[in-house]
Amino acid sequence: MYAAPFSYHRAASLQEAVKLLQGLGEEARVIAGGQSLIPLMKMRMARPAALIDINFIQGLSEIQTPKGELHFGALVRHADLEHSAAGVNVPLLHDCAAGIADVQVRNQGTIGGSLAEADPSGDWGTALLALDTTVVCFGPGGQRNVPLEEFIKDAYTTVLAHDEIVTGVHVKVPPKGSGGAHLAFKRSAPVYPTASASVQLTLEDRNVCKEARIVLGCVGLKAIRAKEAEAALRGKTLDEKNVRAAVEAARAAADPQNDMRGSADYKRVLVGTLVKRAIGIAARRARGEWVAAGHEYTGR
Amino acid sequence: MNIRGAKKILVRVRVNGEAREAEVEPRTLLVEFLREHLNLSGTHVGCDTSYCGACTVILNGRTVKSCTLFAPMADGGEITTVEGLAKDGKLHPIQEAFAECHGLQCGYCTPGILLSALQLLKKYPKPTDEQIRKGIAGNTCRCTGYQNIFKSIRMAAAEMEKR
């Protein structure tokens, strides 16, 4: 399949990329890994008149670890994060990075591109909302840091101005006594999940939940912070009753649609199950246990 | 806007150790660049929707789906295709193992699976079944039921360890 014709521009620096965006107008798009944009262009659901390739810009592929933070350059590929120490230290990040699509897509797709694309079924928009995440944006006026909650506005819509680029993603390392998990269910490896859930907990005295973040993916026009579900756990013992209350609140917060991946009713049940499992795994990890988790699919 | 029907771009790559180049429309996919412009038709187009992995090639040491890259994005890159596996008329141990264990029937998906297997075995010389499953999860085979593909990869791993 051929995409509609476009002109191709290779940026050597961020400044040049921004200048190209300004010069080429609103029909120009930035391309990084291209794993979402190229399929959309081949299906003619996206028809940019110009592509600005940022893959050749140096210095955007690094993972840095300043005190208490993780900084991912916009061109860090999912596979880079999958095999990094960052994923060992913050297991939720590894769950997400190691389960997106398949090896080939993870080798090419980028964390920055995933957030900038803001696909409602994308994994990073869900997983990173369970942590304190800031998106670094660069434009003609310089750099601005936008909290992820504010960055993604709606399906495929971010606060990025037409002439702005995502240059990096900053994540706060969760405090001691924390654990998280990103779980997703998909029908086969290469596809987007049917539903996903990210949970990050901070525990006291092994079983009392001091802090909770619960995020639902693929069941709304963007990732949903299930704040009532979080409230059902905050300050409480992680017993069956409280977890059930959180799961019910998460199901109520979901806003799924019927589509080829399943009915709205099915997804609402599924996302609750994922939340329940993610709470269990997050709690075990918060207590220092090593637990394998991530994307589930047939044949895994 | 007259930038539609855009100007052609010179794409230079090293494929299987050989410098190759062609001027192509920017929308040319890497798989079409290889097949139509460089006449390397071993890389197959299966689903053409980033699903099946028949188009898998190795670009700068990593497998990619060549139906989901525009050729100019690979400019300056080092590419291995299925044509680069055999050396001096002798099959690569992975190819020998697939022949020996019936790791293919129609063969359409095989070029992509061979390259995914190569990357897998570079990373995990003695892969567990789970590592094999995960390593070839991006490659679809509609004939074999995968059992013989697993056998082939295990045999190739044993053979490559000996060498």
Interface residues (C-beta under 8 A of the other chain):
Chain A: M1 Y2 A3 A4 P5 F6 S7 Y8 R10 L24 E27 I31 G34 Q35 I38 P39 M41 K42 A49 A50 L51 D53 N55 A79 A101 D102 V103 Q104 V105 N107 Q108 S188 A189 P190 V191 Y297 G299 R300
Chain B: M1 I3 R4 G5 A6 K7 I9 E25 P26 R27 L29 D48 T49 S50 Y51 C52 G53 T56 R62 T63 V64 K65 T68 L69 F70 P72 M73 D75 S116 Q119 L120 R133 K134 G135 A137 G138 N139
